[in-house]
């Protein structure tokens, strides 16, 4: 297993996100985390990334705890896409994506021509070829999001943890991004864990789901078994019905 959680309990202050969560992400697995605003989706994902401690339970990445792996080895195995985009220093698109290669460099090494080729290939995969010399602060929100995803591709981890990867993207780029990530999972055996808001996209692109109700309750398992109108209506507090392969409000 790339990622394994056993009896994982997570909270923020007095808010219980989940209790006793069991989760297995094997190579090629694609997990969607769904729930209402404030349910704790981002908090759970950050915990799975080793960026915050769990209240209880065990979490292993490639069979080891984050403490056993250390920061550099963990960064080689798992990649993180958060919601915040801050650019305190002026940098080009290519320089930003090359930062994804840093976990693979020794302490004082510079990026090689091979690293640059990897970064350029990642940019091309996100439809950003030809923009390498643009300053990041001149980009639109959607372009900056795609640059951040390209940096993650350049990092080349075995586990991708993505917090709202579709933020700022138009419909065309939303589908293109999810198709790109799904191809990576199938072809290279990487595992994905994503915070999503659309259960239809979760059903189409993911094989596992975790549903967070915001009151410590969760449901986890195969997407095809769990995502039905009754379960989603309870999750979102709004009646839904299924029309062919889509869930729509009643």
N, C-alpha and C positions, 0 to 999 in steps of 0.2 A: 504494500500500500504506500502511496505517496503521502497521504495525510490520514491520520487515524485519531479520532477523539473518543474517549470513553468516559461516560458519566460526567460530561462537562457542564458546569454551571457558571453562568455569566450574569453580571448585574452592573448597573451604573447607579451609584448611590443606593437609594432604597428601591430602585426600579429593577425587578427581576426580568432579565431578558429570556433566559431559558434555564431549565433545571434538568440535569441528568441526560444530556444530549449524547447519543452515540452516532458516530459518523465515520464512514470509510470512503475515501476517494482513491480509486485505483487509476492506473494509467489510462487515459482516454475518457475518464469520467467528466461530466459537465453538470455542475450543481448550480441551481438558482436559489437564492434566498429571497423570500417574498414576505410582505407584511405591510401594515399601515404605517404612515409616518409616525416616527417616535417609538416604533415597536422594538428597536434595538438591532436592526439589520447591520448597520455599519459597525456597531460595537461588537457584534458576534464575528464579523469578518475580520476586524482588527485583532480580535483574540485568536482566531485561527491563524493569522499571520505572525503571531508571537509579538505583537506590538503592545499588548496590554495583558496583564495576568488574568487568568480565570479564577473564580471563587473556589472551585473544586474540580476534581477530575484530572485526567491525563490527556496530553496532546503530543503526538509524535509526528515528525516530518521525516520521511524516509527511514522510519524505525528508531529515530532518536529524538530526544527533547530538544527544544531550542537552546537550552543551556549547554547541552552536550555538543551541539553543532558549533556554537559560536556565531558571531555576527557575519563574518565573511562567508563561511560555508552555507549558512542559512540563506544569504543573499544569492548564492549561486543556485540554490534549489527552489526558492520561491520568490516570485515577483509580486510587487504591490502597486496597485493603482488606486490612490485615494481620490477624494473629491476635491481637495484644495489644490489650486494652481497658483503658486507664488514664484516669481522670478526676481529675486533680490538683485541679481547681477545681469547685465546685458549679455546675451548669448545668442548665437545663431541656432537655427533649427538643427543643423548637423551636430553642433557641439552639444546640444541638449540630448539628442538621441545617443550620442557616443557615451554619455554618462551611464547609460545602461550597461556598458561593457566594463565599468570600473570593478565590480566584484571579481572579475576574471584576471585583473592585472595585479602584479606585485606592487609593493608599497610605493616605489619611486618610478614605476614604469609609465611610459607614455603610450597612448593608443597606437597600434600598428596599422599598416595598410589593410591588413585583414580585418581589423576592427572597423575601419572606415567602410570597407565593402559590406560588412554585416549591417552597419547602420544605414547605408544607402539602400540596401535591399529591403530593410524594414520600412523605410520611408516610401519606397515604391509600392510596397504591399498595401500601404494606407492611402495611396493615391497622392503622395506628396513629393514625387520626384520633380526635380527642378526648383524646389524651394529651400534647398540646403543652406543657402547664404542669407535667407531672410532672418531678420531679428525676431525673436519669439514674441516680443511685446507688440509687434505690429500685426499679429495674426488675430483672426476672429476666434471666438470661444470654441467653435467646432473644430477649427484647424488646430488649436492648442490641445484639444482633447485627443485628436488623432496623432499629434506629435508625442504626447505622453504614452499612448498605446504603442507607437513605434519604438519608443525607448524600452518598453517592456519586452517587445519582440526581440530587440537587439540584446537584451540581457540574457535571453534564452533559458529561463528557468523551467523546471519540471512541473511547477505548480503556479498557476496564475490566480491571484486574488484581486478581483476588480470591483470597486465600489462605484456603482452606477456608471458603467463604462459608456452608456449611451447618452449621458448628459451632454447637452449642447449640439448633438448630432441631428441632422435632418433624417427623414425616413430612409432615404437612399443609403446614407452612410451608416445608419443603425443596422440595417440588414446586411450590408457589405461587411461591417465589422464583426457581427455575430457569425456570419458565414466563414470569415477568415479564421476566427478563433476555433470554430467547430472543425475546420479542416486541419488546423494544428493539432487538435486533440486526436483526430482520427489518424493522421499521417505520422505524427511524431510521438504519440502517447502521452502528451502533456495532460494534466488535469486542470479543470477550470472551476472556480467558485465565484459567482457573480451576484451582486445585489441588483435585482431587476424590479421594475414596477408593473410590467405588463405580463400577466399570466399566460397570454397567448404566445408570447415570445419564449417564455420558459418552457411551455409545452412543445414548441417547435424545435428549440435548440438544446434543451437540457434533458438529461436522463434521470437526474435526481433533484429533489427539492427539499428545502427546509422552510416551513411556514411558521412565522413568529406572530403570536396573537397579542403580544404586548403586556401580558399578565402572567408571565413565566411559562405559559403553555406553548408547546411546539408540536408540530407534526413533521416527521422526516421519513423519506423513503422514495421509491420510484415515482417519477413524475406522472407516468401513464396511469398509475394506480391511485394517486392522491389527488391530482387536479381534476376535480369534478365540480359541477355547479353548486352542490350543497356545501362542500368544504370551502370553496372560495367565497360563497355568500356569507358564511360564518366568519371567515377571515377578514373580509373587508367591510362587514356590516351593511351590505347592500345586496339586494337580490340580483342574482345573475342567472342566465340560462345559456345553454349550449346550442349554437347554431352551426351544424356540421362540425368543423374543427375549431370553432371560435367561441369564446365566452363573451356575451354582450349584456349590458344592463337591461333589466326588464322595464 
